Amino acid sequence: MDETTTAKLGSPVLRRTGIRTDNWWLQPTLVVSGLTFFGIYSIWAAWQNAHFEFGPYLSPFYSPHIPEGVLASIGLPRDGIWRNLFSPAFFILWMPLGFRLTCYYYRKAIYRSFLADPAGCAVKEPAIRKTYRGESGFPFILMNAHRYFLYLAILVLAVLTYDLVLAFIWPDGFGIGVGTLVMLANVLLLAGFTLGCNSARHLVGGQLDCFSCDNFSKTGYKGWKFVSTLNKKHMMWAWLSLVSVGITDVYIRLCSMGIITDVRLF
């Protein structure tokens, strides 16, 4: 058996030399591209401080809605570039961003793709790295705040759910538009991502020593099983919800700018 064949089988030769004959770099490249594009778009959308509302729709980047009057009342300048710098979105985005940044899946994706730590299984790390400290040093030790960002993410999800309810309320009464369905899909995907995280599993069932001892424990076990089911597809929920947030903002923005027309379905 030659060295190439041996490397494909994951032998000590592969581990020692870091040889990979497959396109191992493709996934990290896609992750870098996807997260970078979303990050740039999020900052751009927040900087605009405009076109985030249309009819009963509100962009998730600007939810919960902070009225201009509130920002002006606390002394923030609202003229010129200051209006963009103090955009309401910048006061909100840090919560879902912190939740995603500290998420176990995103941590793995970011470490591998942006920091090459490691770039891939059986791939050599950059020669410039002399020591490995993991998450024991600053700033990566802050990743341990994930469970606290979960509480904030649940709060944001609750507000988005409220926004979704408002998306069914039109000036002439109950109604459903394409934008309503877009917001509904976004809330469902965000719920799958948020409620399926590992910290949510601990929150629901991590404190139970017995799943069948009493009614409270049995209820907790059912909740833990539900969250665990979502957790099995955590990577899928992470990417789908990331895309849905962007699509929802784009849809509402284009409607607000008059580029596309929202179709009233009911």
C-alpha positions as a printed NumPy array, in Angstrom:
array([[  0.   ,   0.   ,   0.   ],
       [  1.55 ,   3.313,  -1.044],
       [  1.648,   6.462,   1.085],
       [ -1.235,   8.158,  -0.729],
       [ -3.56 ,   5.23 ,  -0.175],
       [ -2.466,   4.947,   3.42 ],
       [ -3.115,   8.661,   3.976],
       [ -6.648,   8.312,   2.646],
       [ -7.352,   5.695,   5.28 ],
       [ -6.357,   7.987,   8.136],
       [ -3.214,   6.113,   9.136],
       [ -0.336,   7.417,  11.291],
       [  1.27 ,   8.655,   8.058],
       [ -1.642,  11.056,   7.58 ],
       [ -1.531,  12.249,  11.162],
       [  2.241,  12.741,  11.085],
       [  2.546,  14.613,   7.802],
       [ -0.797,  16.373,   7.662],
       [ -1.42 ,  15.033,   4.148],
       [ -5.003,  15.296,   2.928],
       [ -5.829,  14.197,  -0.589],
       [ -9.466,  15.359,  -0.418],
       [-10.765,  18.938,  -0.675],
       [-10.618,  19.495,   3.095],
       [-10.214,  23.246,   2.568],
       [-13.622,  23.597,   0.896],
       [-15.739,  23.599,   4.066],
       [-13.579,  26.161,   5.953],
       [-13.593,  28.369,   2.852],
       [-17.379,  28.253,   2.602],
       [-17.742,  29.005,   6.311],
       [-15.385,  31.991,   6.069],
       [-17.213,  33.286,   3.011],
       [-20.69 ,  32.827,   4.484],
       [-19.994,  34.323,   7.899],
       [-17.95 ,  37.197,   6.476],
       [-20.675,  38.114,   4.002],
       [-23.361,  37.986,   6.68 ],
       [-21.237,  40.05 ,   9.061],
       [-20.609,  42.744,   6.454],
       [-24.262,  42.858,   5.459],
       [-25.407,  43.062,   9.1  ],
       [-23.146,  46.036,   9.796],
       [-24.258,  47.716,   6.564],
       [-27.944,  47.156,   7.34 ],
       [-27.533,  48.484,  10.875],
       [-25.601,  51.533,   9.61 ],
       [-28.409,  52.476,   7.189],
       [-30.907,  53.123,   9.979],
       [-33.625,  53.208,   7.323],
       [-36.011,  50.946,   5.4  ],
       [-36.405,  48.482,   8.276],
       [-40.197,  48.814,   8.474],
       [-42.949,  48.167,   5.963],
       [-46.606,  48.001,   6.935],
       [-46.852,  45.617,   9.897],
       [-43.386,  44.183,   9.187],
       [-40.241,  44.94 ,  11.206],
       [-36.722,  43.768,  10.329],
       [-35.205,  41.368,  12.897],
       [-32.08 ,  43.552,  12.937],
       [-34.157,  46.349,  14.484],
       [-36.233,  44.269,  16.885],
       [-37.158,  45.204,  19.582],
       [-38.118,  48.502,  17.974],
       [-36.483,  51.537,  19.585],
       [-38.283,  54.753,  18.556],
       [-36.203,  57.726,  17.449],
       [-37.724,  59.767,  20.254],
       [-36.296,  57.413,  22.878],
       [-32.757,  57.747,  21.542],
       [-33.083,  61.527,  21.311],
       [-34.49 ,  61.733,  24.849],
       [-31.363,  60.149,  26.344],
       [-29.144,  62.702,  24.642],
       [-27.848,  60.749,  21.649],
       [-27.189,  62.991,  18.626],
       [-29.496,  62.286,  15.697],
       [-27.966,  64.482,  12.999],
       [-25.607,  63.526,  10.188],
       [-23.334,  60.554,  10.677],
       [-24.325,  60.318,  14.339],
       [-27.752,  59.056,  13.345],
       [-26.085,  56.097,  11.601],
       [-23.547,  55.536,  14.357],
       [-26.278,  55.407,  16.984],
       [-28.605,  53.291,  14.875],
       [-31.053,  51.276,  17.037],
       [-29.756,  48.08 ,  15.414],
       [-26.335,  48.532,  17.026],
       [-28.001,  48.512,  20.454],
       [-29.689,  45.204,  19.615],
       [-27.373,  43.142,  17.403],
       [-24.829,  42.434,  20.151],
       [-27.29 ,  40.066,  21.861],
       [-27.952,  37.592,  19.017],
       [-24.387,  38.101,  17.777],
       [-22.992,  37.188,  21.187],
       [-25.213,  34.114,  21.295],
       [-24.016,  32.912,  17.889],
       [-20.379,  33.785,  18.512],
       [-20.288,  31.73 ,  21.722],
       [-22.397,  28.866,  20.309],
       [-20.552,  25.545,  20.409],
       [-21.06 ,  24.917,  16.704],
       [-20.011,  28.402,  15.646],
       [-17.004,  28.246,  17.95 ],
       [-15.813,  25.144,  16.129],
       [-16.566,  26.694,  12.747],
       [-14.834,  29.985,  13.579],
       [-11.788,  28.368,  15.171],
       [-11.258,  26.078,  12.201],
       [-12.114,  28.505,   9.43 ],
       [-10.84 ,  31.871,  10.645],
       [ -8.074,  30.835,  13.057],
       [ -7.033,  27.505,  11.493],
       [ -7.192,  26.016,  14.982],
       [ -7.147,  23.421,  13.528],
       [ -7.926,  23.997,   9.87 ],
       [ -9.239,  20.455,   9.574],
       [ -8.805,  16.968,  10.937],
       [ -5.237,  15.74 ,  10.29 ],
       [ -4.216,  19.117,   8.811],
       [ -1.159,  20.906,  10.127],
       [ -1.739,  24.074,  12.099],
       [ -0.009,  27.316,  11.04 ],
       [  3.709,  27.372,  11.786],
       [  3.347,  30.718,  13.59 ],
       [  1.461,  29.077,  16.458],
       [  3.882,  28.108,  19.219],
       [  1.482,  27.271,  22.036],
       [ -2.089,  26.134,  22.417],
       [ -4.151,  27.673,  25.193],
       [ -7.615,  26.745,  24.032],
       [-10.247,  28.852,  25.781],
       [ -8.253,  29.386,  28.954],
       [ -6.948,  32.834,  27.982],
       [ -8.466,  36.134,  26.95 ],
       [-10.513,  36.743,  24.842],
       [-11.615,  33.145,  24.259],
       [-12.368,  32.563,  27.928],
       [-15.366,  34.841,  27.349],
       [-16.924,  32.003,  25.364],
       [-18.042,  30.596,  28.713],
       [-20.701,  33.317,  28.779],
       [-22.763,  31.334,  26.278],
       [-25.433,  30.302,  28.765],
       [-26.035,  33.947,  29.677],
       [-26.339,  34.927,  26.026],
       [-28.916,  32.144,  25.76 ],
       [-31.175,  34.038,  28.168],
       [-30.832,  37.169,  26.027],
       [-31.445,  35.166,  22.838],
       [-34.653,  33.728,  24.312],
       [-35.75 ,  37.28 ,  25.136],
       [-35.019,  38.4  ,  21.564],
       [-36.896,  35.366,  20.23 ],
       [-39.906,  36.322,  22.364],
       [-39.849,  39.854,  20.943],
       [-39.577,  38.517,  17.378],
       [-42.565,  36.298,  18.091],
       [-44.48 ,  39.391,  19.21 ],
       [-43.431,  41.142,  15.983],
       [-44.726,  38.124,  14.082],
       [-48.126,  38.474,  15.768],
       [-48.205,  42.132,  14.732],
       [-47.424,  41.056,  11.151],
       [-50.906,  39.488,  11.035],
       [-52.576,  42.749,  12.065],
       [-53.286,  45.143,   9.194],
       [-55.163,  48.476,   9.194],
       [-58.253,  46.677,   7.89 ],
       [-57.96 ,  43.75 ,  10.312],
       [-56.403,  40.292,  10.226],
       [-54.307,  39.562,   7.164],
       [-51.452,  37.527,   5.767],
       [-48.907,  38.741,   3.26 ],
       [-45.79 ,  37.144,   1.8  ],
       [-43.799,  39.133,   4.341],
       [-45.85 ,  37.54 ,   7.131],
       [-44.801,  34.098,   5.948],
       [-41.177,  35.214,   5.629],
       [-41.232,  36.432,   9.226],
       [-42.956,  33.222,  10.345],
       [-40.265,  31.057,   8.749],
       [-37.587,  33.22 ,  10.365],
       [-39.08 ,  32.849,  13.858],
       [-39.454,  29.074,  13.472],
       [-35.87 ,  28.642,  12.294],
       [-34.525,  30.894,  15.046],
       [-36.546,  28.91 ,  17.588],
       [-35.014,  25.675,  16.293],
       [-31.525,  27.146,  16.644],
       [-32.039,  28.861,  20.   ],
       [-33.983,  26.134,  21.778],
       [-31.726,  23.397,  20.418],
       [-28.465,  24.717,  21.843],
       [-26.51 ,  22.727,  24.428],
       [-27.075,  25.329,  27.11 ],
       [-30.815,  24.995,  26.574],
       [-30.505,  21.242,  27.17 ],
       [-28.746,  21.958,  30.46 ],
       [-31.313,  24.595,  31.366],
       [-34.223,  22.213,  30.788],
       [-32.875,  18.918,  32.121],
       [-29.35 ,  19.416,  33.386],
       [-30.392,  19.894,  37.006],
       [-32.489,  16.737,  37.196],
       [-30.988,  13.693,  38.895],
       [-34.002,  11.522,  38.179],
       [-36.258,  11.761,  35.142],
       [-39.091,   9.65 ,  36.604],
       [-39.185,  10.53 ,  40.291],
       [-42.061,  13.041,  40.187],
       [-44.255,  14.981,  37.781],
       [-41.814,  17.885,  37.64 ],
       [-38.979,  15.548,  36.656],
       [-41.131,  13.802,  34.049],
       [-42.065,  17.152,  32.506],
       [-38.419,  18.186,  32.53 ],
       [-37.484,  14.937,  30.797],
       [-39.99 ,  15.57 ,  28.021],
       [-38.601,  19.055,  27.557],
       [-35.05 ,  17.711,  27.541],
       [-35.947,  15.123,  24.875],
       [-37.52 ,  17.834,  22.702],
       [-34.483,  20.103,  23.016],
       [-32.166,  17.144,  22.37 ],
       [-34.059,  16.358,  19.163],
       [-33.443,  19.905,  17.954],
       [-29.824,  19.69 ,  19.082],
       [-29.149,  16.752,  16.758],
       [-29.508,  19.161,  13.8  ],
       [-27.915,  22.154,  15.497],
       [-25.611,  22.932,  12.578],
       [-28.556,  22.878,  10.169],
       [-30.605,  25.198,  12.394],
       [-27.599,  27.513,  12.782],
       [-27.144,  28.063,   9.05 ],
       [-30.816,  28.115,   8.082],
       [-31.646,  30.662,  10.777],
       [-28.666,  32.798,   9.776],
       [-29.887,  32.871,   6.185],
       [-33.494,  33.493,   7.222],
       [-32.547,  36.553,   9.28 ],
       [-30.777,  38.049,   6.263],
       [-33.61 ,  37.184,   3.864],
       [-36.204,  38.711,   6.196],
       [-34.294,  41.98 ,   6.427],
       [-33.7  ,  42.073,   2.664],
       [-37.373,  41.393,   1.916],
       [-38.65 ,  44.131,   4.225],
       [-35.969,  46.547,   3.002],
       [-36.837,  45.995,  -0.666],
       [-40.555,  46.437,   0.063],
       [-39.873,  49.631,   1.984],
       [-37.758,  50.99 ,  -0.881],
       [-40.49 ,  50.168,  -3.385],
       [-38.282,  47.774,  -5.341],
       [-40.629,  44.843,  -4.835],
       [-44.312,  44.64 ,  -3.932],
       [-45.555,  42.643,  -0.976],
       [-48.418,  40.394,  -2.059],
       [-51.411,  40.257,   0.266],
       [-52.51 ,  36.633,   0.438],
       [-55.434,  36.994,   2.826]])
